[in-house]
Amino acid sequence: MVQLSNAYLDASFGALSDATRRGVLEQLARADASISDLAARFDMTLTGMKKHVGVLEQIGLVTTEKVGRVRTCRLGVAGLEAEAAWIARQRHLWAARFDALDDVVEDLKAKEKEDGPDR
């Protein structure tokens, strides 16, 4: 289960590392859009946009539906819960480390006060 989760997070963060794909998600959060609309908005070819949408579709962040010649994109059912949970765990870890560092700094300041400035 851990490896599956790690593989998913690797793919997800990899997908989110691209500014265009993050922009596509932001756009689709506002309204569904066709591949053509997205390509025009991001000033890229249809083929390029299909590749970006495909990456997002593979991890479930986007779904597409083809009606006639138009492929419409919308946000997928997979939210960013797993990613947010991972980030929250990292934030908690770093907060604890910084709290411990603050304690060390405070101890050093108190010791310096006791020993005097000349030491």
Biopython code that builds the backbone (N, CA, C, O; Angstrom):
import numpy as np
from Bio.PDB.StructureBuilder import StructureBuilder

atoms = [
    (1, "MET", "N", (0.828, -1.196, 0.000)),
    (1, "MET", "CA", (0.000, 0.000, 0.000)),
    (1, "MET", "C", (0.867, 1.252, 0.000)),
    (1, "MET", "O", (0.542, 2.233, -0.669)),
    (2, "VAL", "N", (1.972, 1.223, 0.749)),
    (2, "VAL", "CA", (2.840, 2.388, 0.830)),
    (2, "VAL", "C", (3.444, 2.693, -0.529)),
    (2, "VAL", "O", (3.521, 3.854, -0.930)),
    (3, "GLN", "N", (3.883, 1.634, -1.258)),
    (3, "GLN", "CA", (4.487, 1.867, -2.567)),
    (3, "GLN", "C", (3.460, 2.421, -3.544)),
    (3, "GLN", "O", (3.780, 3.301, -4.344)),
    (4, "LEU", "N", (2.232, 1.917, -3.490)),
    (4, "LEU", "CA", (1.187, 2.444, -4.357)),
    (4, "LEU", "C", (0.957, 3.914, -4.030)),
    (4, "LEU", "O", (0.833, 4.739, -4.935)),
    (5, "SER", "N", (0.901, 4.242, -2.757)),
    (5, "SER", "CA", (0.708, 5.620, -2.334)),
    (5, "SER", "C", (1.876, 6.488, -2.792)),
    (5, "SER", "O", (1.673, 7.596, -3.288)),
    (6, "ASN", "N", (3.109, 5.979, -2.623)),
    (6, "ASN", "CA", (4.275, 6.738, -3.061)),
    (6, "ASN", "C", (4.268, 6.938, -4.563)),
    (6, "ASN", "O", (4.594, 8.025, -5.040)),
    (7, "ALA", "N", (3.903, 5.910, -5.321)),
    (7, "ALA", "CA", (3.845, 6.025, -6.779)),
    (7, "ALA", "C", (2.792, 7.064, -7.178)),
    (7, "ALA", "O", (3.011, 7.863, -8.089)),
    (8, "TYR", "N", (1.655, 7.042, -6.490)),
    (8, "TYR", "CA", (0.614, 8.019, -6.793)),
    (8, "TYR", "C", (1.101, 9.438, -6.489)),
    (8, "TYR", "O", (0.940, 10.347, -7.304)),
    (9, "LEU", "N", (1.698, 9.617, -5.308)),
    (9, "LEU", "CA", (2.191, 10.951, -4.951)),
    (9, "LEU", "C", (3.277, 11.415, -5.904)),
    (9, "LEU", "O", (3.326, 12.594, -6.254)),
    (10, "ASP", "N", (4.151, 10.510, -6.331)),
    (10, "ASP", "CA", (5.185, 10.874, -7.308)),
    (10, "ASP", "C", (4.547, 11.381, -8.588)),
    (10, "ASP", "O", (4.941, 12.420, -9.119)),
    (11, "ALA", "N", (3.551, 10.640, -9.086)),
    (11, "ALA", "CA", (2.879, 11.037, -10.327)),
    (11, "ALA", "C", (2.105, 12.335, -10.136)),
    (11, "ALA", "O", (2.109, 13.208, -11.004)),
    (12, "SER", "N", (1.452, 12.446, -9.005)),
    (12, "SER", "CA", (0.644, 13.633, -8.734)),
    (12, "SER", "C", (1.497, 14.890, -8.615)),
    (12, "SER", "O", (1.218, 15.899, -9.262)),
    (13, "PHE", "N", (2.542, 14.828, -7.783)),
    (13, "PHE", "CA", (3.410, 15.996, -7.637)),
    (13, "PHE", "C", (4.154, 16.286, -8.941)),
    (13, "PHE", "O", (4.436, 17.442, -9.255)),
    (14, "GLY", "N", (4.468, 15.240, -9.692)),
    (14, "GLY", "CA", (5.075, 15.445, -11.008)),
    (14, "GLY", "C", (4.140, 16.209, -11.931)),
    (14, "GLY", "O", (4.557, 17.126, -12.639)),
    (15, "ALA", "N", (2.875, 15.820, -11.916)),
    (15, "ALA", "CA", (1.883, 16.514, -12.741)),
    (15, "ALA", "C", (1.710, 17.959, -12.288)),
    (15, "ALA", "O", (1.600, 18.868, -13.110)),
    (16, "LEU", "N", (1.688, 18.162, -10.980)),
    (16, "LEU", "CA", (1.480, 19.506, -10.431)),
    (16, "LEU", "C", (2.716, 20.394, -10.528)),
    (16, "LEU", "O", (2.635, 21.600, -10.291)),
    (17, "SER", "N", (3.855, 19.805, -10.874)),
    (17, "SER", "CA", (5.081, 20.600, -10.975)),
    (17, "SER", "C", (5.096, 21.493, -12.210)),
    (17, "SER", "O", (5.926, 22.396, -12.316)),
    (18, "ASP", "N", (4.186, 21.246, -13.136)),
    (18, "ASP", "CA", (4.144, 22.025, -14.366)),
    (18, "ASP", "C", (3.138, 23.175, -14.239)),
    (18, "ASP", "O", (1.984, 22.962, -13.866)),
    (19, "ALA", "N", (3.581, 24.380, -14.550)),
    (19, "ALA", "CA", (2.724, 25.571, -14.408)),
    (19, "ALA", "C", (1.498, 25.503, -15.311)),
    (19, "ALA", "O", (0.417, 25.941, -14.917)),
    (20, "THR", "N", (1.652, 24.963, -16.506)),
    (20, "THR", "CA", (0.511, 24.864, -17.421)),
    (20, "THR", "C", (-0.554, 23.944, -16.834)),
    (20, "THR", "O", (-1.741, 24.267, -16.869)),
    (21, "ARG", "N", (-0.138, 22.811, -16.302)),
    (21, "ARG", "CA", (-1.119, 21.878, -15.732)),
    (21, "ARG", "C", (-1.800, 22.476, -14.510)),
    (21, "ARG", "O", (-2.999, 22.277, -14.315)),
    (22, "ARG", "N", (-1.057, 23.203, -13.687)),
    (22, "ARG", "CA", (-1.707, 23.888, -12.552)),
    (22, "ARG", "C", (-2.702, 24.921, -13.074)),
    (22, "ARG", "O", (-3.790, 25.079, -12.520)),
    (23, "GLY", "N", (-2.329, 25.615, -14.129)),
    (23, "GLY", "CA", (-3.239, 26.588, -14.732)),
    (23, "GLY", "C", (-4.488, 25.938, -15.287)),
    (23, "GLY", "O", (-5.582, 26.489, -15.165)),
    (24, "VAL", "N", (-4.337, 24.766, -15.898)),
    (24, "VAL", "CA", (-5.502, 24.032, -16.413)),
    (24, "VAL", "C", (-6.439, 23.687, -15.273)),
    (24, "VAL", "O", (-7.653, 23.850, -15.400)),
    (25, "LEU", "N", (-5.895, 23.213, -14.161)),
    (25, "LEU", "CA", (-6.739, 22.891, -13.001)),
    (25, "LEU", "C", (-7.465, 24.130, -12.482)),
    (25, "LEU", "O", (-8.645, 24.065, -12.138)),
    (26, "GLU", "N", (-6.761, 25.252, -12.426)),
    (26, "GLU", "CA", (-7.400, 26.496, -11.973)),
    (26, "GLU", "C", (-8.521, 26.899, -12.920)),
    (26, "GLU", "O", (-9.587, 27.327, -12.478)),
    (27, "GLN", "N", (-8.284, 26.762, -14.220)),
    (27, "GLN", "CA", (-9.298, 27.114, -15.206)),
    (27, "GLN", "C", (-10.514, 26.197, -15.070)),
    (27, "GLN", "O", (-11.652, 26.665, -15.077)),
    (28, "LEU", "N", (-10.274, 24.900, -14.946)),
    (28, "LEU", "CA", (-11.381, 23.948, -14.846)),
    (28, "LEU", "C", (-12.128, 24.079, -13.524)),
    (28, "LEU", "O", (-13.286, 23.672, -13.430)),
    (29, "ALA", "N", (-11.488, 24.637, -12.506)),
    (29, "ALA", "CA", (-12.191, 24.896, -11.245)),
    (29, "ALA", "C", (-13.254, 25.974, -11.441)),
    (29, "ALA", "O", (-14.254, 26.013, -10.724)),
    (30, "ARG", "N", (-13.023, 26.845, -12.419)),
    (30, "ARG", "CA", (-13.998, 27.902, -12.710)),
    (30, "ARG", "C", (-15.103, 27.410, -13.635)),
    (30, "ARG", "O", (-16.272, 27.743, -13.442)),
    (31, "ALA", "N", (-14.729, 26.604, -14.656)),
    (31, "ALA", "CA", (-15.724, 26.125, -15.616)),
    (31, "ALA", "C", (-15.110, 25.024, -16.476)),
    (31, "ALA", "O", (-13.903, 25.014, -16.722)),
    (32, "ASP", "N", (-15.952, 24.101, -16.927)),
    (32, "ASP", "CA", (-15.498, 23.088, -17.869)),
    (32, "ASP", "C", (-15.021, 23.778, -19.138)),
    (32, "ASP", "O", (-15.456, 24.886, -19.451)),
    (33, "ALA", "N", (-14.124, 23.120, -19.868)),
    (33, "ALA", "CA", (-13.597, 23.722, -21.093)),
    (33, "ALA", "C", (-13.198, 22.624, -22.066)),
    (33, "ALA", "O", (-12.857, 21.510, -21.666)),
    (34, "SER", "N", (-13.246, 22.954, -23.337)),
    (34, "SER", "CA", (-12.793, 22.007, -24.351)),
    (34, "SER", "C", (-11.272, 22.075, -24.453)),
    (34, "SER", "O", (-10.643, 23.030, -23.996)),
    (35, "ILE", "N", (-10.703, 21.048, -25.059)),
    (35, "ILE", "CA", (-9.249, 21.041, -25.297)),
    (35, "ILE", "C", (-8.883, 22.264, -26.130)),
    (35, "ILE", "O", (-7.866, 22.909, -25.875)),
    (36, "SER", "N", (-9.710, 22.583, -27.125)),
    (36, "SER", "CA", (-9.440, 23.746, -27.986)),
    (36, "SER", "C", (-9.430, 25.035, -27.185)),
    (36, "SER", "O", (-8.554, 25.878, -27.374)),
    (37, "ASP", "N", (-10.397, 25.194, -26.295)),
    (37, "ASP", "CA", (-10.452, 26.400, -25.457)),
    (37, "ASP", "C", (-9.211, 26.511, -24.573)),
    (37, "ASP", "O", (-8.620, 27.583, -24.441)),
    (38, "LEU", "N", (-8.830, 25.396, -23.975)),
    (38, "LEU", "CA", (-7.653, 25.401, -23.114)),
    (38, "LEU", "C", (-6.389, 25.704, -23.916)),
    (38, "LEU", "O", (-5.541, 26.480, -23.475)),
    (39, "ALA", "N", (-6.265, 25.093, -25.089)),
    (39, "ALA", "CA", (-5.088, 25.329, -25.933)),
    (39, "ALA", "C", (-4.991, 26.806, -26.305)),
    (39, "ALA", "O", (-3.907, 27.389, -26.274)),
    (40, "ALA", "N", (-6.117, 27.404, -26.652)),
    (40, "ALA", "CA", (-6.122, 28.825, -27.012)),
    (40, "ALA", "C", (-5.763, 29.694, -25.811)),
    (40, "ALA", "O", (-4.989, 30.644, -25.931)),
    (41, "ARG", "N", (-6.325, 29.366, -24.664)),
    (41, "ARG", "CA", (-6.075, 30.153, -23.450)),
    (41, "ARG", "C", (-4.598, 30.117, -23.059)),
    (41, "ARG", "O", (-4.056, 31.113, -22.578)),
    (42, "PHE", "N", (-3.948, 28.968, -23.265)),
    (42, "PHE", "CA", (-2.551, 28.821, -22.879)),
    (42, "PHE", "C", (-1.598, 28.972, -24.058)),
    (42, "PHE", "O", (-0.401, 28.709, -23.940)),
    (43, "ASP", "N", (-2.140, 29.398, -25.195)),
    (43, "ASP", "CA", (-1.340, 29.677, -26.389)),
    (43, "ASP", "C", (-0.443, 28.491, -26.748)),
    (43, "ASP", "O", (0.775, 28.625, -26.867)),
    (44, "MET", "N", (-1.075, 27.332, -26.915)),
    (44, "MET", "CA", (-0.316, 26.149, -27.299)),
    (44, "MET", "C", (-1.107, 25.325, -28.304)),
    (44, "MET", "O", (-2.287, 25.580, -28.545)),
    (45, "THR", "N", (-0.446, 24.344, -28.880)),
    (45, "THR", "CA", (-1.088, 23.501, -29.880)),
    (45, "THR", "C", (-2.089, 22.559, -29.222)),
    (45, "THR", "O", (-2.023, 22.310, -28.018)),
    (46, "LEU", "N", (-3.015, 22.041, -30.024)),
    (46, "LEU", "CA", (-3.967, 21.062, -29.508)),
    (46, "LEU", "C", (-3.242, 19.818, -29.002)),
    (46, "LEU", "O", (-3.598, 19.262, -27.963)),
    (47, "THR", "N", (-2.225, 19.386, -29.741)),
    (47, "THR", "CA", (-1.459, 18.205, -29.337)),
    (47, "THR", "C", (-0.777, 18.428, -27.994)),
    (47, "THR", "O", (-0.791, 17.545, -27.136)),
    (48, "GLY", "N", (-0.190, 19.584, -27.809)),
    (48, "GLY", "CA", (0.463, 19.897, -26.536)),
    (48, "GLY", "C", (-0.531, 19.902, -25.393)),
    (48, "GLY", "O", (-0.253, 19.360, -24.323)),
    (49, "MET", "N", (-1.692, 20.510, -25.610)),
    (49, "MET", "CA", (-2.693, 20.560, -24.546)),
    (49, "MET", "C", (-3.244, 19.169, -24.261)),
    (49, "MET", "O", (-3.505, 18.836, -23.105)),
    (50, "LYS", "N", (-3.427, 18.353, -25.297)),
    (50, "LYS", "CA", (-3.903, 16.977, -25.070)),
    (50, "LYS", "C", (-2.941, 16.216, -24.173)),
    (50, "LYS", "O", (-3.365, 15.436, -23.321)),
    (51, "LYS", "N", (-1.650, 16.443, -24.365)),
    (51, "LYS", "CA", (-0.659, 15.762, -23.519)),
    (51, "LYS", "C", (-0.766, 16.221, -22.069)),
    (51, "LYS", "O", (-0.722, 15.402, -21.150)),
    (52, "HIS", "N", (-0.907, 17.527, -21.862)),
    (52, "HIS", "CA", (-1.050, 18.041, -20.492)),
    (52, "HIS", "C", (-2.315, 17.489, -19.838)),
    (52, "HIS", "O", (-2.284, 17.042, -18.692)),
    (53, "VAL", "N", (-3.410, 17.521, -20.562)),
    (53, "VAL", "CA", (-4.673, 17.011, -20.021)),
    (53, "VAL", "C", (-4.552, 15.513, -19.759)),
    (53, "VAL", "O", (-5.086, 15.016, -18.767)),
    (54, "GLY", "N", (-3.861, 14.793, -20.629)),
    (54, "GLY", "CA", (-3.669, 13.356, -20.434)),
    (54, "GLY", "C", (-2.936, 13.034, -19.147)),
    (54, "GLY", "O", (-3.284, 12.080, -18.452)),
    (55, "VAL", "N", (-1.924, 13.824, -18.826)),
    (55, "VAL", "CA", (-1.183, 13.620, -17.577)),
    (55, "VAL", "C", (-2.118, 13.826, -16.388)),
    (55, "VAL", "O", (-2.104, 13.036, -15.444)),
    (56, "LEU", "N", (-2.917, 14.869, -16.429)),
    (56, "LEU", "CA", (-3.857, 15.143, -15.333)),
    (56, "LEU", "C", (-4.952, 14.088, -15.268)),
    (56, "LEU", "O", (-5.437, 13.750, -14.188)),
    (57, "GLU", "N", (-5.339, 13.572, -16.427)),
    (57, "GLU", "CA", (-6.386, 12.554, -16.479)),
    (57, "GLU", "C", (-5.887, 11.226, -15.894)),
    (57, "GLU", "O", (-6.651, 10.509, -15.247)),
    (58, "GLN", "N", (-4.623, 10.901, -16.116)),
    (58, "GLN", "CA", (-4.061, 9.643, -15.613)),
    (58, "GLN", "C", (-4.112, 9.551, -14.090)),
    (58, "GLN", "O", (-4.263, 8.460, -13.539)),
    (59, "ILE", "N", (-3.990, 10.670, -13.419)),
    (59, "ILE", "CA", (-4.020, 10.631, -11.952)),
    (59, "ILE", "C", (-5.384, 11.002, -11.385)),
    (59, "ILE", "O", (-5.551, 11.096, -10.169)),
    (60, "GLY", "N", (-6.360, 11.213, -12.264)),
    (60, "GLY", "CA", (-7.732, 11.430, -11.821)),
    (60, "GLY", "C", (-8.100, 12.859, -11.480)),
    (60, "GLY", "O", (-9.189, 13.105, -10.961)),
    (61, "LEU", "N", (-7.213, 13.810, -11.760)),
    (61, "LEU", "CA", (-7.539, 15.203, -11.451)),
    (61, "LEU", "C", (-8.423, 15.836, -12.515)),
    (61, "LEU", "O", (-9.079, 16.846, -12.259)),
    (62, "VAL", "N", (-8.445, 15.247, -13.706)),
    (62, "VAL", "CA", (-9.268, 15.743, -14.812)),
    (62, "VAL", "C", (-9.957, 14.560, -15.465)),
    (62, "VAL", "O", (-9.385, 13.474, -15.563)),
    (63, "THR", "N", (-11.187, 14.773, -15.910)),
    (63, "THR", "CA", (-11.874, 13.785, -16.748)),
    (63, "THR", "C", (-12.232, 14.468, -18.056)),
    (63, "THR", "O", (-12.423, 15.683, -18.108)),
    (64, "THR", "N", (-12.321, 13.672, -19.106)),
    (64, "THR", "CA", (-12.719, 14.222, -20.402)),
    (64, "THR", "C", (-13.862, 13.402, -20.958)),
    (64, "THR", "O", (-14.025, 12.223, -20.646)),
    (65, "GLU", "N", (-14.649, 14.061, -21.790)),
    (65, "GLU", "CA", (-15.771, 13.401, -22.458)),
    (65, "GLU", "C", (-15.827, 13.936, -23.878)),
    (65, "GLU", "O", (-15.834, 15.146, -24.101)),
    (66, "LYS", "N", (-15.866, 13.022, -24.831)),
    (66, "LYS", "CA", (-15.908, 13.431, -26.225)),
    (66, "LYS", "C", (-17.341, 13.338, -26.729)),
    (66, "LYS", "O", (-17.969, 12.282, -26.668)),
    (67, "VAL", "N", (-17.845, 14.460, -27.227)),
    (67, "VAL", "CA", (-19.167, 14.518, -27.836)),
    (67, "VAL", "C", (-18.966, 15.081, -29.233)),
    (67, "VAL", "O", (-18.633, 16.254, -29.400)),
    (68, "GLY", "N", (-19.170, 14.243, -30.223)),
    (68, "GLY", "CA", (-18.898, 14.671, -31.594)),
    (68, "GLY", "C", (-17.408, 14.885, -31.760)),
    (68, "GLY", "O", (-16.606, 13.987, -31.505)),
    (69, "ARG", "N", (-17.048, 16.071, -32.185)),
    (69, "ARG", "CA", (-15.632, 16.390, -32.386)),
    (69, "ARG", "C", (-15.027, 17.156, -31.218)),
    (69, "ARG", "O", (-13.844, 17.495, -31.244)),
    (70, "VAL", "N", (-15.822, 17.428, -30.206)),
    (70, "VAL", "CA", (-15.351, 18.247, -29.082)),
    (70, "VAL", "C", (-15.080, 17.378, -27.866)),
    (70, "VAL", "O", (-15.940, 16.606, -27.440)),
    (71, "ARG", "N", (-13.893, 17.505, -27.316)),
    (71, "ARG", "CA", (-13.539, 16.809, -26.069)),
    (71, "ARG", "C", (-13.590, 17.838, -24.948)),
    (71, "ARG", "O", (-12.799, 18.781, -24.917)),
    (72, "THR", "N", (-14.532, 17.645, -24.029)),
    (72, "THR", "CA", (-14.724, 18.571, -22.913)),
    (72, "THR", "C", (-13.999, 18.050, -21.685)),
    (72, "THR", "O", (-14.065, 16.864, -21.364)),
    (73, "CYS", "N", (-13.311, 18.946, -21.006)),
    (73, "CYS", "CA", (-12.551, 18.614, -19.799)),
    (73, "CYS", "C", (-13.262, 19.196, -18.589)),
    (73, "CYS", "O", (-13.840, 20.282, -18.643)),
    (74, "ARG", "N", (-13.203, 18.449, -17.501)),
    (74, "ARG", "CA", (-13.731, 18.942, -16.222)),
    (74, "ARG", "C", (-12.876, 18.372, -15.110)),
    (74, "ARG", "O", (-12.128, 17.415, -15.311)),
    (75, "LEU", "N", (-12.992, 18.960, -13.953)),
    (75, "LEU", "CA", (-12.231, 18.446, -12.812)),
    (75, "LEU", "C", (-12.659, 17.017, -12.528)),
    (75, "LEU", "O", (-13.844, 16.693, -12.613)),
    (76, "GLY", "N", (-11.717, 16.171, -12.194)),
    (76, "GLY", "CA", (-12.002, 14.779, -11.884)),
    (76, "GLY", "C", (-12.484, 14.609, -10.459)),
    (76, "GLY", "O", (-12.538, 15.560, -9.680)),
    (77, "VAL", "N", (-12.827, 13.389, -10.142)),
    (77, "VAL", "CA", (-13.321, 13.108, -8.794)),
    (77, "VAL", "C", (-12.187, 13.028, -7.781)),
    (77, "VAL", "O", (-12.403, 13.231, -6.586)),
    (78, "ALA", "N", (-10.983, 12.734, -8.254)),
    (78, "ALA", "CA", (-9.838, 12.685, -7.339)),
    (78, "ALA", "C", (-9.480, 14.108, -6.946)),
    (78, "ALA", "O", (-9.074, 14.914, -7.784)),
    (79, "GLY", "N", (-9.630, 14.401, -5.693)),
    (79, "GLY", "CA", (-9.220, 15.719, -5.218)),
    (79, "GLY", "C", (-7.748, 15.681, -4.860)),
    (79, "GLY", "O", (-7.032, 14.762, -5.257)),
    (80, "LEU", "N", (-7.310, 16.634, -4.143)),
    (80, "LEU", "CA", (-5.910, 16.706, -3.733)),
    (80, "LEU", "C", (-5.751, 16.342, -2.257)),
    (80, "LEU", "O", (-4.857, 16.846, -1.578)),
    (81, "GLU", "N", (-6.632, 15.457, -1.767)),
    (81, "GLU", "CA", (-6.601, 15.094, -0.350)),
    (81, "GLU", "C", (-5.300, 14.402, 0.034)),
    (81, "GLU", "O", (-4.703, 14.733, 1.059)),
    (82, "ALA", "N", (-4.854, 13.446, -0.774)),
    (82, "ALA", "CA", (-3.624, 12.717, -0.450)),
    (82, "ALA", "C", (-2.429, 13.672, -0.441)),
    (82, "ALA", "O", (-1.561, 13.588, 0.428)),
    (83, "GLU", "N", (-2.398, 14.567, -1.404)),
    (83, "GLU", "CA", (-1.307, 15.535, -1.479)),
    (83, "GLU", "C", (-1.362, 16.493, -0.296)),
    (83, "GLU", "O", (-0.335, 16.798, 0.309)),
    (84, "ALA", "N", (-2.552, 16.964, 0.032)),
    (84, "ALA", "CA", (-2.713, 17.885, 1.161)),
    (84, "ALA", "C", (-2.330, 17.199, 2.472)),
    (84, "ALA", "O", (-1.731, 17.827, 3.345)),
    (85, "ALA", "N", (-2.672, 15.913, 2.617)),
    (85, "ALA", "CA", (-2.323, 15.176, 3.835)),
    (85, "ALA", "C", (-0.808, 15.033, 3.943)),
    (85, "ALA", "O", (-0.249, 15.183, 5.030)),
    (86, "TRP", "N", (-0.138, 14.743, 2.825)),
    (86, "TRP", "CA", (1.321, 14.616, 2.846)),
    (86, "TRP", "C", (1.957, 15.947, 3.236)),
    (86, "TRP", "O", (2.876, 15.985, 4.055)),
    (87, "ILE", "N", (1.467, 17.032, 2.651)),
    (87, "ILE", "CA", (1.999, 18.363, 2.962)),
    (87, "ILE", "C", (1.749, 18.697, 4.430)),
    (87, "ILE", "O", (2.616, 19.271, 5.088)),
    (88, "ALA", "N", (0.583, 18.349, 4.946)),
    (88, "ALA", "CA", (0.275, 18.621, 6.359)),
    (88, "ALA", "C", (1.230, 17.864, 7.278)),
    (88, "ALA", "O", (1.678, 18.405, 8.288)),
    (89, "ARG", "N", (1.544, 16.606, 6.931)),
    (89, "ARG", "CA", (2.499, 15.842, 7.753)),
    (89, "ARG", "C", (3.872, 16.502, 7.723)),
    (89, "ARG", "O", (4.543, 16.589, 8.752)),
    (90, "GLN", "N", (4.289, 16.964, 6.555)),
    (90, "GLN", "CA", (5.587, 17.629, 6.456)),
    (90, "GLN", "C", (5.588, 18.943, 7.225)),
    (90, "GLN", "O", (6.572, 19.269, 7.888)),
    (91, "ARG", "N", (4.507, 19.694, 7.145)),
    (91, "ARG", "CA", (4.398, 20.954, 7.879)),
    (91, "ARG", "C", (4.492, 20.700, 9.376)),
    (91, "ARG", "O", (5.165, 21.439, 10.095)),
    (92, "HIS", "N", (3.815, 19.654, 9.848)),
    (92, "HIS", "CA", (3.854, 19.314, 11.272)),
    (92, "HIS", "C", (5.274, 18.941, 11.697)),
    (92, "HIS", "O", (5.745, 19.372, 12.750)),
    (93, "LEU", "N", (5.948, 18.144, 10.881)),
    (93, "LEU", "CA", (7.326, 17.746, 11.176)),
    (93, "LEU", "C", (8.239, 18.966, 11.269)),
    (93, "LEU", "O", (9.022, 19.088, 12.211)),
    (94, "TRP", "N", (8.139, 19.858, 10.302)),
    (94, "TRP", "CA", (9.011, 21.037, 10.301)),
    (94, "TRP", "C", (8.661, 21.995, 11.426)),
    (94, "TRP", "O", (9.549, 22.628, 11.998)),
    (95, "ALA", "N", (7.392, 22.110, 11.749)),
    (95, "ALA", "CA", (7.001, 22.976, 12.869)),
    (95, "ALA", "C", (7.614, 22.454, 14.163)),
    (95, "ALA", "O", (8.100, 23.234, 14.982)),
    (96, "ALA", "N", (7.590, 21.145, 14.347)),
    (96, "ALA", "CA", (8.188, 20.559, 15.550)),
    (96, "ALA", "C", (9.701, 20.806, 15.584)),
    (96, "ALA", "O", (10.262, 21.092, 16.641)),
    (97, "ARG", "N", (10.345, 20.697, 14.446)),
    (97, "ARG", "CA", (11.791, 20.934, 14.395)),
    (97, "ARG", "C", (12.126, 22.390, 14.697)),
    (97, "ARG", "O", (13.086, 22.676, 15.412)),
    (98, "PHE", "N", (11.337, 23.302, 14.154)),
    (98, "PHE", "CA", (11.588, 24.722, 14.426)),
    (98, "PHE", "C", (11.290, 25.065, 15.885)),
    (98, "PHE", "O", (11.973, 25.899, 16.479)),
    (99, "ASP", "N", (10.274, 24.425, 16.462)),
    (99, "ASP", "CA", (9.998, 24.636, 17.892)),
    (99, "ASP", "C", (11.180, 24.171, 18.738)),
    (99, "ASP", "O", (11.569, 24.842, 19.694)),
    (100, "ALA", "N", (11.746, 23.025, 18.384)),
    (100, "ALA", "CA", (12.912, 22.512, 19.113)),
    (100, "ALA", "C", (14.103, 23.454, 18.947)),
    (100, "ALA", "O", (14.852, 23.685, 19.896)),
    (101, "LEU", "N", (14.277, 23.991, 17.758)),
    (101, "LEU", "CA", (15.360, 24.945, 17.520)),
    (101, "LEU", "C", (15.152, 26.217, 18.342)),
    (101, "LEU", "O", (16.107, 26.764, 18.893)),
    (102, "ASP", "N", (13.921, 26.682, 18.423)),
    (102, "ASP", "CA", (13.621, 27.853, 19.257)),
    (102, "ASP", "C", (14.000, 27.596, 20.711)),
    (102, "ASP", "O", (14.534, 28.476, 21.387)),
    (103, "ASP", "N", (13.722, 26.382, 21.190)),
    (103, "ASP", "CA", (14.082, 26.029, 22.571)),
    (103, "ASP", "C", (15.592, 26.093, 22.771)),
    (103, "ASP", "O", (16.061, 26.605, 23.787)),
    (104, "VAL", "N", (16.355, 25.578, 21.811)),
    (104, "VAL", "CA", (17.820, 25.603, 21.906)),
    (104, "VAL", "C", (18.318, 27.048, 21.931)),
    (104, "VAL", "O", (19.188, 27.395, 22.730)),
    (105, "VAL", "N", (17.771, 27.877, 21.063)),
    (105, "VAL", "CA", (18.184, 29.290, 21.015)),
    (105, "VAL", "C", (17.869, 29.977, 22.339)),
    (105, "VAL", "O", (18.696, 30.729, 22.854)),
    (106, "GLU", "N", (16.700, 29.731, 22.888)),
    (106, "GLU", "CA", (16.325, 30.333, 24.169)),
    (106, "GLU", "C", (17.249, 29.862, 25.287)),
    (106, "GLU", "O", (17.649, 30.658, 26.136)),
    (107, "ASP", "N", (17.592, 28.569, 25.294)),
    (107, "ASP", "CA", (18.527, 28.045, 26.290)),
    (107, "ASP", "C", (19.893, 28.725, 26.169)),
    (107, "ASP", "O", (20.501, 29.087, 27.176)),
    (108, "LEU", "N", (20.367, 28.895, 24.948)),
    (108, "LEU", "CA", (21.661, 29.542, 24.734)),
    (108, "LEU", "C", (21.634, 30.996, 25.192)),
    (108, "LEU", "O", (22.600, 31.483, 25.780)),
    (109, "LYS", "N", (20.534, 31.686, 24.924)),
    (109, "LYS", "CA", (20.404, 33.075, 25.378)),
    (109, "LYS", "C", (20.417, 33.152, 26.898)),
    (109, "LYS", "O", (21.066, 34.025, 27.475)),
    (110, "ALA", "N", (19.697, 32.234, 27.549)),
    (110, "ALA", "CA", (19.646, 32.226, 29.016)),
    (110, "ALA", "C", (21.024, 31.916, 29.591)),
    (110, "ALA", "O", (21.435, 32.535, 30.572)),
    (111, "LYS", "N", (21.735, 30.977, 29.001)),
    (111, "LYS", "CA", (23.074, 30.621, 29.472)),
    (111, "LYS", "C", (24.029, 31.794, 29.279)),
    (111, "LYS", "O", (24.878, 32.046, 30.134)),
    (112, "GLU", "N", (23.902, 32.503, 28.177)),
    (112, "GLU", "CA", (24.761, 33.661, 27.917)),
    (112, "GLU", "C", (24.503, 34.752, 28.954)),
    (112, "GLU", "O", (25.434, 35.422, 29.402)),
    (113, "LYS", "N", (23.249, 34.925, 29.330)),
    (113, "LYS", "CA", (22.907, 35.924, 30.349)),
    (113, "LYS", "C", (23.516, 35.547, 31.701)),
    (113, "LYS", "O", (24.033, 36.403, 32.418)),
    (114, "GLU", "N", (23.451, 34.260, 32.039)),
    (114, "GLU", "CA", (24.005, 33.787, 33.312)),
    (114, "GLU", "C", (25.517, 33.939, 33.362)),
    (114, "GLU", "O", (26.079, 34.366, 34.371)),
    (115, "ASP", "N", (26.170, 33.584, 32.258)),
    (115, "ASP", "CA", (27.634, 33.610, 32.207)),
    (115, "ASP", "C", (28.175, 34.998, 31.995)),
    (115, "ASP", "O", (29.349, 35.237, 32.277)),
    (116, "GLY", "N", (27.393, 35.906, 31.521)),
    (116, "GLY", "CA", (27.856, 37.256, 31.243)),
    (116, "GLY", "C", (28.344, 37.384, 29.813)),
    (116, "GLY", "O", (28.642, 36.389, 29.153)),
    (117, "PRO", "N", (28.423, 38.604, 29.348)),
    (117, "PRO", "CA", (28.768, 38.842, 27.943)),
    (117, "PRO", "C", (30.240, 38.552, 27.610)),
    (117, "PRO", "O", (30.568, 38.358, 26.440)),
    (118, "ASP", "N", (31.125, 38.518, 28.602)),
    (118, "ASP", "CA", (32.543, 38.344, 28.328)),
    (118, "ASP", "C", (32.909, 36.908, 27.966)),
    (118, "ASP", "O", (33.927, 36.684, 27.312)),
    (119, "ARG", "N", (32.130, 35.965, 28.361)),
    (119, "ARG", "CA", (32.465, 34.555, 28.087)),
    (119, "ARG", "C", (32.141, 34.232, 26.725)),
    (119, "ARG", "O", (32.346, 33.097, 26.295)),
]
sb = StructureBuilder()
sb.init_structure("model")
sb.init_model(0)
sb.init_chain("A")
sb.init_seg("    ")
for serial, (resi, resn, name, xyz) in enumerate(atoms, 1):
    if name == "N":
        sb.init_residue(resn, " ", resi, " ")
    sb.init_atom(name, np.array(xyz, "f"), 0.0, 1.0, " ", f" {name:<3s}", serial, name[0])
structure = sb.get_structure()
